[in-house]
């Protein structure tokens, strides 16, 4: 018997699982097939994989010779189907990444503006629109990072807001019955954090437009929804500005230095100096003033005369009329002081002193040419109730000088405002 397989020639008996198989047993066909497969596996190893990942089928032919016995038909060995190797596993196919969350606003950058709210609340686009209306311009990339979340809370809504602008981070929680009010509050808070000056400018433009159309007063700014605006963030913008100090009745200080001409208290006309200070309100003043009248000599009588000077301290109250930069104080008060007379022209001349007490009235005018400085002038008159007289010691005495029944003073000076009442 002769077996041919894959170009190899083996003489002798066929092998079945490593043992000889006699021809008379009838196992020749199966023995050839098994022997051939075992030899191919030992010599060639595993079949090489083709480019398509399929094992290459070995080309093998087995020819069985007839047994030579009559009556036995010659049978063709069945062709063994090559066992196909399993295809290599394919890499897993990952699903597409999910899209952006519905609560994240489009533009200016991912994650810069996030708004999460129940259905029925304003949308992210409406929130952005509210921010830009309050700014009066579009929101640019990187100006703010906002994370806002609205959740149902005790029959209403609760807003948890975190805003980052530059190095400033602000976090707060707001409650409201209406979700739209929380959206308005969020828009205003973000706009003020980004550019408060632009918000003020947009508010002025909106008010001017309302005045031109003669419309009814409206809330601070049109919001993204027609919901009522009762959020806490709207209150500062609608509150009245703090009145200035002069409207609140606080007292300020004032100092005044004057020089002028006095007549009636000493002989003839003389120079008069004064320094005053006190409290100043918008419609009133309370002042303390010290004055000095420069000494003057009386006319000589029999060669004798007296040199007289006057010093006073007074207190007065004033009502003030004002318009623009002008103020006109109308004052009344009292003076207390002393007069001093030194005799001259006689061998036994002496120095005499006397009490001065008078009622005073006056009017002034101040022009504030600078916020703290004013040019001031005025006129005052004093009626002495107690005054001394200076006599020459003769028999009978001769009166050398006596103050007039009315002493007047015309003055001009500078005023300093210590603070603004």
ZAMARGU-4260 file (C-alpha; in steps of 0.2 Angstrom, whole numbers, plus 5000, padded with zeros to 4 digits):
<rodrens>
0) 5000/5000/5000 | 5006/5018/4996 | 5000/5034/5004 | 5003/5051/4997 | 5000/5067/5007
5) 5005/5085/5004 | 5020/5079/4993 | 5027/5066/5006 | 5028/5048/5002 | 5026/5035/5016
10) 5029/5017/5013 | 5022/5004/5024 | 5006/5002/5033 | 4994/5016/5038 | 4994/5022/5056
15) 4979/5024/5067 | 4983/5034/5083 | 5001/5027/5083 | 4997/5009/5079 | 4997/4998/5063
20) 4981/4995/5055 | 4980/4978/5044 | 4972/4980/5028 | 4959/4966/5032 | 4951/4975/5046
25) 4943/4988/5035 | 4950/5003/5044 | 4961/5008/5030 | 4951/5023/5024 | 4949/5031/5042
30) 4967/5027/5046 | 4974/5036/5031 | 4963/5051/5035 | 4969/5052/5053 | 4987/5049/5049
35) 4987/5062/5036 | 4980/5075/5048 | 4992/5071/5062 | 5007/5073/5050 | 5001/5089/5043
40) 4999/5097/5061 | 5016/5090/5067 | 5025/5096/5051 | 5016/5113/5047 | 5010/5118/5064
45) 4994/5129/5065 | 4988/5135/5048 | 4993/5152/5044 | 4980/5166/5045 | 4975/5174/5029
50) 4973/5193/5027 | 4955/5191/5031 | 4958/5182/5047 | 4953/5165/5040 | 4964/5150/5042
55) 4972/5144/5025 | 4966/5127/5020 | 4980/5114/5018 | 4980/5106/5001 | 4980/5088/5005
60) 4974/5073/4994 | 4973/5056/5000 | 4972/5042/4988 | 4966/5025/4995 | 4972/5010/4984
65) 4959/4996/4981 | 4960/4982/4993 | 4961/4969/4979 | 4946/4959/4987 | 4932/4956/4975
70) 4915/4963/4980 | 4922/4977/4990 | 4918/4994/4982 | 4931/5007/4981 | 4926/5022/4992
75) 4933/5039/4990 | 4938/5046/5007 | 4927/5060/5013 | 4935/5076/5012 | 4938/5084/5029
80) 4931/5102/5031 | 4945/5113/5037 | 4941/5120/5054 | 4940/5138/5053 | 4948/5149/5067
85) 4938/5161/5077 | 4939/5179/5070 | 4949/5190/5082 | 4938/5201/5093 | 4934/5218/5087
90) 4937/5234/5098 | 4921/5239/5107 | 4912/5254/5100 | 4909/5268/5112 | 4893/5278/5111
95) 4894/5296/5106 | 4898/5308/5120 | 4882/5316/5127 | 4878/5333/5122 | 4878/5349/5133
100) 4866/5349/5148 | 4850/5359/5144 | 4854/5370/5159 | 4871/5377/5151 | 4870/5393/5141
105) 4878/5393/5124 | 4893/5405/5121 | 4904/5413/5128 | 4913/5397/5134 | 4909/5380/5142
110) 4903/5381/5160 | 4904/5400/5161 | 4885/5402/5163 | 4875/5388/5170 | 4856/5388/5174
115) 4847/5374/5181 | 4828/5376/5185 | 4812/5367/5185 | 4801/5367/5170 | 4791/5383/5168
120) 4805/5394/5174 | 4814/5406/5163 | 4826/5397/5151 | 4845/5400/5150 | 4843/5411/5134
125) 4831/5422/5144 | 4843/5423/5158 | 4857/5429/5147 | 4845/5441/5139 | 4841/5449/5156
130) 4860/5450/5160 | 4864/5459/5144 | 4849/5471/5145 | 4855/5477/5162 | 4873/5479/5155
135) 4867/5488/5140 | 4879/5477/5129 | 4883/5459/5126 | 4892/5448/5138 | 4909/5444/5133
140) 4919/5428/5136 | 4927/5426/5152 | 4918/5441/5161 | 4909/5430/5173 | 4907/5412/5179
145) 4890/5408/5185 | 4882/5393/5193 | 4864/5395/5197 | 4852/5381/5203 | 4833/5384/5207
150) 4824/5370/5216 | 4807/5369/5224 | 4807/5375/5242 | 4792/5376/5254 | 4779/5380/5241
155) 4790/5392/5232 | 4808/5391/5225 | 4825/5393/5232 | 4840/5399/5222 | 4858/5394/5225
160) 4870/5406/5216 | 4888/5406/5215 | 4896/5420/5204 | 4915/5422/5200 | 4921/5438/5192
165) 4940/5440/5192 | 4947/5436/5209 | 4930/5440/5217 | 4919/5425/5222 | 4901/5428/5228
170) 4889/5415/5235 | 4871/5417/5241 | 4854/5409/5243 | 4838/5418/5239 | 4820/5412/5241
175) 4805/5418/5232 | 4787/5413/5228 | 4790/5416/5209 | 4804/5408/5199 | 4804/5422/5187
180) 4809/5434/5201 | 4824/5423/5205 | 4829/5424/5187 | 4828/5443/5188 | 4838/5443/5204
185) 4851/5432/5196 | 4853/5443/5181 | 4854/5459/5191 | 4867/5451/5203 | 4878/5445/5188
190) 4877/5462/5179 | 4882/5472/5195 | 4896/5460/5198 | 4903/5462/5180 | 4901/5481/5177
195) 4891/5491/5190 | 4895/5507/5180 | 4887/5500/5164 | 4872/5495/5174 | 4869/5513/5181
200) 4871/5519/5163 | 4859/5507/5156 | 4847/5512/5170 | 4848/5531/5166 | 4845/5527/5147
205) 4830/5517/5152 | 4823/5530/5163 | 4826/5544/5150 | 4816/5533/5137 | 4802/5531/5149
210) 4801/5550/5152 | 4800/5553/5134 | 4786/5542/5131 | 4777/5548/5147 | 4774/5531/5152
215) 4769/5525/5170 | 4783/5522/5182 | 4790/5504/5179 | 4802/5493/5188 | 4821/5495/5187
220) 4823/5486/5170 | 4813/5475/5159 | 4817/5457/5164 | 4816/5441/5154 | 4799/5437/5160
225) 4783/5447/5165 | 4784/5441/5183 | 4783/5453/5197 | 4800/5460/5203 | 4800/5458/5222
230) 4817/5450/5224 | 4829/5457/5237 | 4842/5461/5223 | 4831/5474/5215 | 4829/5484/5231
235) 4846/5493/5231 | 4843/5500/5214 | 4826/5506/5218 | 4830/5514/5234 | 4832/5533/5235
240) 4850/5540/5236 | 4856/5545/5253 | 4853/5563/5255 | 4869/5574/5257 | 4874/5580/5274
245) 4867/5597/5272 | 4850/5589/5270 | 4851/5579/5285 | 4853/5594/5297 | 4871/5590/5303
250) 4881/5605/5309 | 4897/5611/5301 | 4910/5623/5307 | 4915/5640/5301 | 4929/5652/5305
255) 4930/5670/5299 | 4944/5683/5300 | 4939/5701/5296 | 4946/5719/5296 | 4936/5735/5294
260) 4932/5752/5300 | 4924/5756/5317 | 4915/5772/5322 | 4907/5778/5338 | 4916/5767/5351
265) 4932/5776/5352 | 4937/5794/5347 | 4935/5796/5328 | 4936/5782/5315 | 4948/5768/5318
270) 4952/5751/5312 | 4943/5736/5320 | 4949/5718/5319 | 4938/5702/5323 | 4940/5683/5324
275) 4924/5673/5324 | 4920/5654/5325 | 4905/5644/5327 | 4893/5631/5321 | 4885/5632/5304
280) 4869/5624/5298 | 4861/5626/5281 | 4848/5639/5288 | 4857/5645/5304 | 4873/5649/5313
285) 4879/5651/5331 | 4895/5661/5333 | 4907/5667/5346 | 4917/5683/5341 | 4931/5693/5348
290) 4935/5711/5342 | 4948/5724/5345 | 4946/5742/5341 | 4963/5751/5338 | 4967/5765/5350
295) 4963/5783/5345 | 4966/5800/5354 | 4952/5812/5358 | 4952/5830/5355 | 4962/5841/5367
300) 4953/5851/5380 | 4965/5863/5389 | 4979/5853/5382 | 4973/5837/5390 | 4966/5822/5380
305) 4964/5803/5382 | 4969/5788/5371 | 4955/5776/5371 | 4954/5757/5365 | 4940/5744/5366
310) 4941/5725/5367 | 4925/5714/5366 | 4919/5696/5366 | 4902/5693/5359 | 4889/5679/5356
315) 4876/5679/5342 | 4864/5669/5333 | 4860/5671/5314 | 4847/5665/5302 | 4854/5662/5285
320) 4846/5666/5268 | 4855/5656/5254 | 4855/5654/5235 | 4867/5645/5225 | 4884/5651/5231
325) 4878/5666/5241 | 4873/5666/5259 | 4866/5681/5269 | 4866/5679/5288 | 4855/5690/5298
330) 4862/5691/5316 | 4859/5697/5333 | 4868/5695/5350 | 4877/5704/5365 | 4894/5710/5368
335) 4904/5711/5384 | 4921/5719/5385 | 4931/5733/5392 | 4937/5750/5387 | 4954/5758/5392
340) 4959/5776/5392 | 4976/5784/5395 | 4976/5802/5399 | 4989/5813/5391 | 4994/5832/5392
345) 4993/5834/5411 | 5007/5831/5424 | 4996/5819/5434 | 4988/5809/5419 | 4982/5792/5424
350) 4975/5776/5415 | 4957/5772/5418 | 4946/5757/5413 | 4928/5754/5412 | 4915/5740/5407
355) 4907/5739/5390 | 4891/5729/5388 | 4880/5731/5372 | 4867/5724/5361 | 4872/5720/5343
360) 4864/5717/5327 | 4871/5715/5310 | 4869/5708/5292 | 4882/5699/5281 | 4885/5692/5264
365) 4896/5677/5260 | 4901/5671/5242 | 4908/5654/5242 | 4920/5654/5227 | 4927/5637/5232
370) 4919/5622/5241 | 4928/5628/5258 | 4932/5646/5256 | 4921/5661/5255 | 4923/5680/5253
375) 4913/5688/5267 | 4908/5706/5271 | 4895/5715/5282 | 4889/5728/5294 | 4885/5728/5312
380) 4879/5740/5325 | 4881/5740/5344 | 4870/5749/5356 | 4880/5751/5373 | 4869/5748/5388
385) 4884/5750/5400 | 4899/5761/5395 | 4913/5771/5403 | 4917/5790/5401 | 4934/5798/5403
390) 4935/5814/5413 | 4948/5827/5417 | 4950/5828/5435 | 4946/5846/5438 | 4934/5855/5448
395) 4921/5853/5440 | 4927/5838/5430 | 4929/5840/5412 | 4923/5826/5400 | 4937/5821/5388
400) 4928/5807/5379 | 4912/5797/5380 | 4907/5783/5367 | 4892/5787/5356 | 4875/5779/5359
405) 4877/5768/5343 | 4894/5761/5337 | 4895/5754/5320 | 4907/5743/5311 | 4910/5740/5292
410) 4920/5724/5289 | 4927/5713/5275 | 4936/5696/5277 | 4938/5678/5273 | 4928/5663/5279
415) 4933/5645/5280 | 4921/5630/5280 | 4927/5616/5291 | 4915/5603/5285 | 4899/5604/5274
420) 4883/5604/5284
</rodrens>
